[in-house]
């Protein structure tokens, strides 16, 4: 604890809080949509939010402390998007059984060491390109939001530039304060609706169904591994953290397994919010940024304990405020990814293809742009850089002995 007190800092705490805010203001909307389409009652919806919040908080807190690395965990966003189409056709007990299968599959991949070998073979330039491609839209949305809310967004951009010149460590904190203050002054928040009631988690006994396991469980594991863990590890590696991927995958997989009966569809390594906590905005010294992961975990647990009431407030903040806040906070991480991509000149073509495909936002066969960015980038890498095996000119084949 003495070490934690020594390493604690305001920028790290703000980065951790900001990661939570962006998670609830964006991806949580997909969870609410899936719950609504599946006709879940308020108790089961609150239990779902409790499970993914507490699971994200405890796993991220423990991993950040043990690894001394800002490991940010969250619920599976592509998994939640998958549930929007799949959950209405299943009963909740059948869905829970699928969640358990997905968590078991992910835990097995982490424990086997396969994921570490995959990440270890990924060229640095392609990992950086994957990061830059994921974050590009967040940067462009800052300025796209000016049209809808010019006063709010321009004030936040001006605050960012001014503080980056005068007090760069506190730039993002100031942007957050200014943005929320302006939103409150304009009556765009719903603080009056906050009701701090401790949630009562609802247990759901799984009901095994091959239709649910094959139609939801295995696809959920696949989109989570490719859409969350791979870019999440790319964020950590690009920031210079050589942490074991298998341990992170195993811990979050076990967390998902334990919380599935209370409605959690999956807890996993985050990518976008992780970029906020792994960059220089969290702290100039990389070995002190783990504090952001601990703060992020604590805030998740607090919000989850109160059944998502605070999550609803975050989700009600103006879209332009969240877009500007996320884009400005991720600018440093985007720059790191872009520079890393360009500096790895031997793999530049493959890295550029990875960047363009990922930034395109394409979706094919139910798999997102991050997965296809890796597929197309890896194909380009194999074609351009792997040696072609040819028999010497004029050589006579030797027939069997």
C-alpha positions in Angstrom: 0.0 0.0 0.0 2.9 2.3 0.7 4.1 1.8 -2.9 0.6 2.6 -4.2 0.4 5.8 -2.2 3.8 6.8 -3.6 2.8 6.1 -7.2 -0.6 7.7 -7.0 -1.2 10.8 -9.1 -4.1 12.9 -10.3 -3.5 12.2 -14.0 -3.6 8.5 -13.4 -6.8 8.8 -11.3 -8.5 10.9 -14.0 -7.4 8.4 -16.8 -9.0 5.6 -14.8 -12.2 7.5 -14.2 -12.4 8.6 -17.8 -12.0 5.0 -19.0 -15.1 4.1 -16.9 -17.1 7.1 -18.1 -16.5 6.2 -21.7 -17.4 2.6 -21.2 -20.7 3.4 -19.6 -21.5 6.3 -22.0 -20.9 4.2 -25.1 -20.8 0.3 -25.0 -23.4 0.1 -22.2 -26.0 1.4 -24.6 -25.7 -1.8 -26.5 -26.3 -3.8 -23.4 -29.5 -1.9 -22.7 -30.7 -2.4 -26.2 -30.1 -6.2 -26.0 -31.9 -6.3 -22.7 -34.8 -4.4 -24.1 -35.1 -6.6 -27.2 -35.0 -9.7 -25.0 -37.7 -8.3 -22.7 -35.6 -8.6 -19.5 -37.2 -7.1 -16.4 -35.5 -4.4 -14.4 -34.2 -6.9 -11.8 -32.4 -9.1 -14.4 -31.1 -6.0 -16.3 -29.7 -4.5 -13.1 -28.1 -7.9 -12.2 -26.5 -8.0 -15.7 -25.0 -4.5 -15.2 -23.9 -5.5 -11.7 -22.1 -8.6 -12.9 -20.2 -7.0 -15.8 -19.3 -4.0 -13.7 -18.1 -5.8 -10.6 -16.3 -8.4 -12.8 -14.6 -5.8 -14.8 -13.6 -3.9 -11.7 -12.2 -6.8 -9.7 -10.3 -8.4 -12.5 -8.8 -5.2 -13.7 -7.9 -4.1 -10.2 -6.2 -7.4 -9.4 -4.3 -7.6 -12.7 -3.1 -4.0 -12.5 -1.8 -4.5 -9.0 -0.2 -7.9 -9.6 1.4 -7.0 -13.0 2.1 -3.3 -12.1 0.5 -2.6 -15.5 -2.6 -0.6 -16.4 -4.7 -3.6 -17.3 -8.2 -2.3 -18.1 -10.9 -4.9 -18.3 -14.5 -4.4 -19.4 -17.4 -6.3 -20.9 -17.4 -7.6 -24.4 -18.7 -4.9 -26.7 -18.8 -7.1 -29.9 -20.3 -9.8 -27.7 -23.1 -7.4 -26.6 -23.7 -6.5 -30.3 -24.0 -10.2 -31.0 -26.6 -10.5 -28.3 -28.8 -7.8 -29.9 -29.5 -10.2 -32.7 -29.3 -13.5 -30.8 -30.8 -13.0 -27.3 -34.4 -12.4 -28.4 -34.5 -15.9 -29.8 -33.3 -17.6 -26.6 -34.5 -17.9 -23.0 -32.3 -16.3 -20.4 -31.3 -19.7 -18.9 -30.2 -20.9 -22.4 -28.2 -17.7 -22.9 -26.5 -18.2 -19.5 -25.5 -21.7 -20.6 -23.9 -20.2 -23.8 -22.1 -17.6 -21.6 -20.6 -20.5 -19.6 -19.4 -22.3 -22.7 -17.9 -19.1 -24.1 -16.0 -18.4 -20.8 -14.7 -22.0 -20.7 -13.4 -21.7 -24.2 -11.7 -18.4 -23.6 -10.1 -19.7 -20.3 -8.8 -22.8 -22.2 -7.2 -20.6 -24.9 -5.5 -18.5 -22.2 -4.2 -21.5 -20.2 -3.0 -23.3 -23.3 -0.4 -20.6 -24.2 -1.8 -20.4 -27.8 -2.7 -16.7 -27.3 0.8 -15.8 -26.1 2.3 -17.5 -29.2 -0.1 -15.6 -31.5 0.7 -12.2 -30.0 4.4 -13.0 -29.9 4.4 -13.5 -33.7 2.6 -10.3 -34.5 5.1 -7.7 -36.0 5.3 -4.5 -34.0 4.3 -2.4 -36.9 1.1 -4.4 -37.5 0.2 -4.2 -33.8 0.7 -0.4 -33.9 -1.3 -0.2 -37.1 -4.1 -2.1 -35.4 -4.1 0.4 -32.6 -4.1 3.4 -34.9 -6.9 2.0 -37.0 -9.1 1.3 -34.0 -8.6 4.9 -32.7 -8.8 6.8 -35.9 -12.6 7.3 -35.8 -12.3 8.6 -32.3 -10.0 11.4 -33.4 -12.2 12.3 -36.4 -15.4 12.3 -34.3 -14.0 15.2 -32.2 -14.2 17.6 -35.1 -17.3 16.0 -36.6 -19.1 16.8 -33.4 -18.4 20.5 -33.8 -21.3 20.8 -36.2 -23.8 19.4 -33.7 -22.5 21.2 -30.6 -20.0 23.9 -31.6 -19.8 25.8 -28.2 -19.3 22.7 -26.1 -16.8 20.9 -28.4 -14.7 24.0 -29.3 -14.5 25.0 -25.6 -13.2 21.5 -24.8 -10.6 21.6 -27.7 -9.5 25.1 -26.6 -9.1 23.8 -23.0 -7.1 20.8 -24.3 -4.7 22.9 -26.4 -4.2 25.5 -23.6 -3.4 23.0 -20.9 -1.2 20.9 -23.2 0.9 24.1 -23.5 0.8 25.1 -19.9 0.2 22.0 -17.8 0.1 19.0 -20.0 -0.3 16.5 -17.2 -3.7 18.0 -16.3 -5.0 18.7 -19.8 -7.5 15.8 -19.9 -8.7 16.4 -16.4 -9.4 20.0 -17.3 -11.2 19.0 -20.5 -13.5 16.6 -18.5 -14.3 19.2 -15.9 -15.1 21.9 -18.5 -17.2 19.6 -20.7 -19.3 18.3 -17.8 -19.7 21.8 -16.3 -21.0 23.1 -19.6 -23.3 20.2 -20.1 -24.7 20.7 -16.6 -25.2 24.5 -17.2 -27.1 23.7 -20.4 -29.3 21.2 -18.5 -28.0 18.2 -20.5 -27.4 15.9 -17.6 -29.8 13.9 -15.5 -28.2 14.0 -12.0 -31.6 14.4 -10.4 -32.6 10.9 -11.5 -29.8 9.2 -9.6 -31.1 6.7 -7.0 -28.3 5.0 -5.0 -29.9 1.6 -4.3 -27.7 -1.4 -3.7 -28.5 -4.0 -6.4 -29.6 -7.5 -5.5 -28.0 -9.9 -8.1 -30.4 -12.5 -9.6 -29.2 -16.0 -10.0 -30.2 -17.7 -13.3 -29.8 -21.5 -13.5 -28.4 -22.5 -16.9 -30.5 -24.5 -19.3 -28.3 -26.5 -21.8 -29.2 -26.2 -25.4 -27.1 -27.2 -28.4 -28.7 -24.5 -30.4 -27.6 -21.9 -27.8 -24.1 -23.3 -27.4 -23.4 -23.5 -31.2 -25.4 -20.4 -32.1 -24.2 -18.1 -29.3 -21.6 -19.6 -27.1 -18.9 -20.3 -29.6 -19.4 -17.2 -31.7 -19.4 -15.1 -28.5 -15.9 -16.6 -27.6 -14.6 -16.0 -31.2 -15.7 -12.3 -31.5 -14.4 -11.6 -27.9 -11.0 -13.1 -28.6 -10.6 -11.4 -32.0 -12.4 -8.2 -31.2 -11.3 -7.5 -27.7 -8.2 -9.5 -26.6 -6.1 -9.1 -29.8 -6.5 -5.3 -30.0 -6.2 -5.0 -26.3 -2.9 -6.8 -26.2 -1.8 -4.7 -29.2 -2.5 -1.6 -27.1 -0.4 -2.9 -24.2 2.5 -4.1 -26.4 2.5 -0.8 -28.3 2.7 1.1 -25.0 5.7 -1.0 -24.1 4.1 -3.4 -21.6 5.4 -7.0 -22.2 2.9 -8.7 -20.0 1.9 -12.4 -20.4 -1.3 -12.5 -22.5 -2.3 -16.0 -21.3 -2.6 -14.9 -17.7 -4.8 -11.9 -18.6 -7.0 -14.1 -20.8 -7.2 -16.8 -18.1 -8.1 -14.4 -15.3 -10.8 -12.6 -17.2 -12.1 -16.0 -18.6 -12.5 -17.3 -15.0 -14.2 -14.1 -13.9 -16.7 -14.5 -16.8 -17.3 -18.1 -15.8 -18.0 -17.2 -12.2 -20.4 -14.3 -13.0 -22.3 -15.8 -16.0 -25.1 -17.2 -13.8 -25.9 -13.6 -12.7 -26.2 -12.4 -16.3 -22.6 -11.5 -17.3 -22.0 -12.2 -21.0 -18.3 -11.8 -20.6 -15.5 -9.8 -19.1 -12.4 -9.3 -21.1 -9.4 -7.1 -21.8 -10.4 -3.7 -23.0 -8.8 -2.0 -26.0 -10.1 1.6 -26.5 -10.3 2.6 -22.8 -7.0 0.8 -22.2 -5.3 3.2 -24.6 -6.4 6.1 -22.3 -4.6 4.5 -19.3 -1.5 3.3 -21.0 -0.4 6.6 -22.6 1.6 9.5 -21.3 -1.6 11.3 -20.3 -2.0 8.8 -17.5 1.6 9.5 -16.2 4.9 10.4 -17.7 6.5 7.4 -16.0 5.2 4.1 -17.5 5.7 2.2 -14.3 3.3 4.4 -12.4 0.4 4.2 -14.8 -0.9 1.0 -13.2 -2.6 3.3 -10.7 -5.1 4.2 -13.5 -6.1 0.5 -13.7 -6.6 0.3 -10.0 -8.8 3.5 -10.0 -10.7 2.2 -13.0 -11.4 -1.1 -11.1 -12.6 0.7 -8.0 -15.0 2.9 -9.8 -16.4 0.0 -11.7 -17.1 -1.8 -8.4 -18.8 1.2 -6.9 -21.0 1.8 -9.9 -21.9 -1.9 -10.1 -22.8 -2.1 -6.4 -25.5 0.5 -6.9 -27.1 -1.4 -9.7 -26.2 0.9 -12.6 -27.9 4.0 -11.4 -24.7 6.0 -12.0 -24.2 4.2 -15.3 -27.5 5.6 -16.5 -26.2 9.1 -15.7 -23.1 8.5 -17.7 -25.1 7.1 -20.6 -27.3 10.2 -20.6 -24.4 12.6 -21.1 -24.4 14.4 -24.5 -23.0 12.3 -27.3 -20.8 15.2 -28.4 -19.2 15.5 -25.0 -18.3 11.9 -24.9 -17.0 12.0 -28.5 -14.8 15.0 -27.8 -13.6 13.7 -24.5 -12.7 10.3 -25.9 -11.0 11.6 -29.0 -8.8 14.1 -27.1 -7.9 11.6 -24.5 -6.9 9.1 -27.1 -4.9 11.5 -29.3 -1.6 10.5 -27.7 -2.3 6.8 -28.1 -3.3 7.3 -31.7 0.0 9.2 -32.3 1.9 6.4 -30.7 0.3 3.8 -33.0 0.8 5.9 -36.1 4.5 6.5 -35.3 5.0 2.8 -34.5 3.5 1.8 -37.8 5.6 4.1 -39.9 8.9 3.3 -38.0 8.6 -0.4 -38.7 9.7 0.1 -42.3 10.4 -3.6 -43.1 6.7 -4.4 -42.6 5.3 -1.0 -43.7 3.0 -2.3 -46.5 1.4 -5.0 -44.4 1.0 -2.5 -41.5 -0.7 0.1 -43.8 -3.1 -2.6 -45.0 -3.8 -3.5 -41.4 -4.5 0.1 -40.6 -6.7 0.8 -43.5 -8.9 -2.3 -43.1 -9.2 -1.7 -39.3 -10.1 2.0 -39.8 -12.7 1.1 -42.5 -15.0 -0.4 -39.8 -15.9 -3.3 -42.1 -17.9 -6.3 -40.9 -18.0 -9.7 -42.6 -19.4 -13.0 -41.4 -20.2 -11.5 -38.1 -16.6 -10.5 -37.4 -15.4 -6.9 -36.9 -12.8 -4.7 -38.6 -10.1 -5.5 -36.0 -10.2 -9.2 -36.9 -10.2 -8.6 -40.7 -7.4 -6.0 -40.3 -5.3 -8.7 -38.8 -6.3 -11.2 -41.5 -5.6 -9.0 -44.5 -2.4 -7.6 -42.8 -1.2 -11.2 -42.1 -1.9 -12.2 -45.7 0.1 -9.2 -47.0 2.9 -10.1 -44.5 3.1 -13.7 -45.7 3.1 -12.7 -49.4 5.6 -9.9 -49.1 8.0 -11.1 -46.4 8.0 -14.9 -46.2 10.6 -16.6 -48.4 9.4 -18.5 -51.4 10.8 -22.1 -51.6 11.8 -22.9 -55.1 14.0 -25.6 -56.5 17.3 -24.4 -58.0 17.2 -23.7 -61.7 18.1 -26.8 -63.7 17.9 -29.1 -60.6 16.8 -32.7 -61.3 14.2 -34.1 -58.8 15.5 -37.0 -56.9 13.2 -40.0 -56.9 12.4 -42.0 -53.7 15.2 -44.1 -52.2 
